[in-house]
Amino acid sequence: MKKLFVLVLGLVTVGFMSCDINKYTQFDMEFTSSITVPSSSGISLPFDLFSPDVTTNSSSTFGSNNTNKELIQEIKLTKMTLDITQPGDRDFDFLEEIHIYISADGLSEVEIAFKTTIPENVDFLELDVNENDLKEYIKKDDFKLRVKTTTDEFLNNDVDIDVYTKFAIDAEVLGV
């Protein structure tokens, strides 16, 4: 009976320790980039916009979290939002739908987020995210976002949008 108690106590202890280790092996990386929807965009015609290269600084971020590129197990996009910065009185009513893709040197492009039903009168939009493992993209020095969108109204002015991304990193810790 005493051996069974010691065994159960040991398993419970290991369970609690693994929960504590998880909080040290998981962290987030956040990026913000910008895109501009030009005023001359057509109505109901899909068109592409490209972000500037997004620098990851992944090596230093991984290092500050006591890991490195080789120890990354998985990276998933957990949040993507769009925020209109200019003009200040503009909302997302002009969008019919939006799809966002990620690419990086030597890797094929993959869709990471989308929104097919755009709510009315909002200047902040949270997209639906896909469940792709994006570790190979974020481990690169930089990545690029391509935004494929369709508008349902003519734009008189350019619309500047900040694209915020949050990635959850699951890694092994050095020395563990």
Summary of the structure (lengths in Angstrom):
residues: 176
radius of gyration: 21.1
end to end distance: 33.0
largest distance: 79.2
contacts: 491
relative contact order: 0.31
helix: 23%
strand: 46%
